[in-house]
Each structure stands twice: as C-alpha cells, then as structure tokens.
Amino acid sequence: MEDAWSTNKERVVEHLSAQNLSHQQLAMFMPAHEIAKFPMLDAHRGESNTEVLARKLKSAKADTWEESKGMYKSIKKIGVQQPVDIIHDSKRGPMLGEGHHRIASAMDVNSNMLIPVTHKNPSELGWS
C-alpha cells in the first residue's frame, strides 16, 4: 500500500515539472524515511545507517551535545525547521552531510515527517 507521500508526490512532481523547475527544486522537502536511506557522512567505520541513527537519537534525547539542546522536544512539537544537507557526489551518489540528529529525531517521532533539505555538490564543501 502506498503512503500519502508517494501518492501525492507524483501529482506534485507533475505540477512543478510543468513549471520547468529542476530536480533539486522539486526536492526542497523529503520524508525522513527517504533521507535515512542515504549513506551518512557521520558513520563510524563499518557502522550501518540504523546504528548511526540510534547513536544520534540517544544523543538528541539526552541533550548531551550543546548544539542539539532541546532539539528532540522541538522536533516532536513543531517538526524539523533547519534544513539538512544532501551532498550529491558523482561517484558515491547522494549522502546525508549535515543533520543526522534531526533525521534521527524525526524518524523517531514520525518517519513520514517532511524535512527541509538543501542540495550541495562536493565543490561547495571544498572537496576535490
């Protein structure tokens, strides 16, 4: 059974495509569960996405990291407000660059939550 996002996404994409918008403009928001599938730059050697998200969720709920103080409660109340970074590498494909705590929190609250995203290429980050 398709979820509401899959059903509506086709209509939204068709409507926006008719306006000559690029693929990146179409994906200004993505469901948390789709972002969670991307390889994660914050993964430790051999760590799976599930393990990364569990580690980040534990940190977000514990409020142990200064930059994520109150993040989980805020996301539970009003959703993700700050975009996460999706990096598009020509060799490795799309990857989650910044926003691991936000994605972990959103996945725990509602995996269908729409997350604002920014798209970057490696050259914007100084990668060669």
C-alpha positions as CSV (number, residue, x, y, z in Angstrom):
1,M,0.0,0.0,0.0
2,E,1.4,3.4,-0.9
3,D,1.7,6.1,1.7
4,A,0.2,9.6,1.3
5,W,3.6,11.0,0.3
6,S,4.0,8.5,-2.6
7,T,0.5,9.2,-3.8
8,N,0.7,13.0,-3.7
9,K,4.4,13.2,-4.7
10,E,3.5,12.1,-8.3
11,R,0.9,14.9,-8.6
12,V,3.2,17.5,-7.0
13,V,6.1,16.5,-9.3
14,E,3.9,16.6,-12.4
15,H,2.6,20.1,-11.4
16,L,6.0,21.5,-10.6
17,S,7.7,19.9,-13.6
18,A,5.3,21.8,-15.8
19,Q,6.8,25.0,-14.4
20,N,10.3,24.0,-15.6
21,L,11.8,23.6,-12.2
22,S,14.9,21.5,-11.7
23,H,15.0,18.2,-9.9
24,Q,16.7,19.9,-6.9
25,Q,14.0,22.5,-6.7
26,L,11.4,19.7,-6.6
27,A,13.1,18.1,-3.6
28,M,13.1,21.0,-1.2
29,F,11.3,18.7,1.3
30,M,11.7,15.0,1.6
31,P,10.2,12.4,4.1
32,A,12.6,11.5,6.9
33,H,12.5,7.8,5.9
34,E,13.8,8.6,2.4
35,I,16.7,10.7,3.8
36,A,17.5,8.0,6.3
37,K,18.4,5.6,3.4
38,F,21.3,7.8,2.1
39,P,24.8,7.0,3.2
40,M,25.7,9.1,6.2
41,L,28.9,11.1,6.4
42,D,28.9,10.8,10.2
43,A,29.0,7.0,10.2
44,H,31.9,5.4,12.0
45,R,33.9,2.7,10.1
46,G,31.5,-0.2,9.4
47,E,28.5,1.5,11.1
48,S,25.1,1.0,9.5
49,N,22.6,3.8,9.0
50,T,20.4,2.2,11.7
51,E,23.4,2.3,14.1
52,V,24.2,5.9,13.2
53,L,20.6,7.0,13.7
54,A,20.3,5.1,17.1
55,R,23.5,6.8,18.3
56,K,22.3,10.2,17.2
57,L,18.8,9.7,18.7
58,K,20.3,8.7,22.0
59,S,22.4,11.9,22.0
60,A,19.5,14.1,20.9
61,K,17.2,12.7,23.6
62,A,19.8,13.1,26.3
63,D,20.5,16.7,25.4
64,T,24.2,16.0,25.8
65,W,25.5,17.8,22.8
66,E,25.4,21.6,23.1
67,E,24.2,22.2,19.5
68,S,21.3,19.8,19.9
69,K,19.9,21.1,23.3
70,G,16.1,20.8,23.2
71,M,16.2,19.6,19.5
72,Y,14.2,16.4,20.1
73,K,11.4,18.1,22.0
74,S,11.3,20.9,19.4
75,I,11.1,18.4,16.5
76,K,8.4,16.5,18.3
77,K,6.4,19.7,18.8
78,I,6.9,21.6,15.6
79,G,8.9,19.4,13.2
80,V,12.3,20.0,11.6
81,Q,12.8,23.7,10.9
82,Q,16.5,23.8,9.8
83,P,17.3,22.1,6.5
84,V,19.6,19.0,6.4
85,D,22.3,18.9,3.7
86,I,22.2,16.3,1.0
87,I,25.6,16.1,-0.8
88,H,25.5,14.9,-4.4
89,D,28.8,13.1,-5.2
90,S,29.2,11.9,-8.8
91,K,30.9,8.7,-7.6
92,R,29.0,7.9,-4.4
93,G,25.6,9.4,-5.1
94,P,23.6,11.4,-2.6
95,M,24.7,11.4,1.1
96,L,23.5,12.9,4.3
97,G,26.1,15.6,5.1
98,E,24.6,17.6,8.0
99,G,21.5,16.9,10.0
100,H,22.0,13.4,11.5
101,H,20.4,14.4,14.9
102,R,17.5,16.0,13.1
103,I,16.8,12.9,10.9
104,A,17.2,10.6,13.9
105,S,14.7,12.6,15.9
106,A,12.3,12.9,13.0
107,M,12.4,9.2,12.4
108,D,11.6,8.5,16.0
109,V,8.7,11.0,16.0
110,N,7.2,10.3,12.5
111,S,9.2,8.7,9.7
112,N,6.9,10.4,7.2
113,M,7.7,13.9,8.5
114,L,8.7,16.2,5.7
115,I,12.2,17.5,6.2
116,P,13.5,20.7,4.5
117,V,16.7,19.9,2.6
118,T,19.4,21.8,0.8
119,H,21.4,20.2,-2.0
120,K,25.1,20.7,-2.3
121,N,27.8,19.4,-4.5
122,P,31.3,18.4,-3.2
123,S,32.9,21.5,-4.7
124,E,30.8,23.7,-2.4
125,L,32.5,21.9,0.5
126,G,36.0,22.2,-0.8
127,W,36.2,18.5,-1.9
128,S,38.2,17.8,-5.0
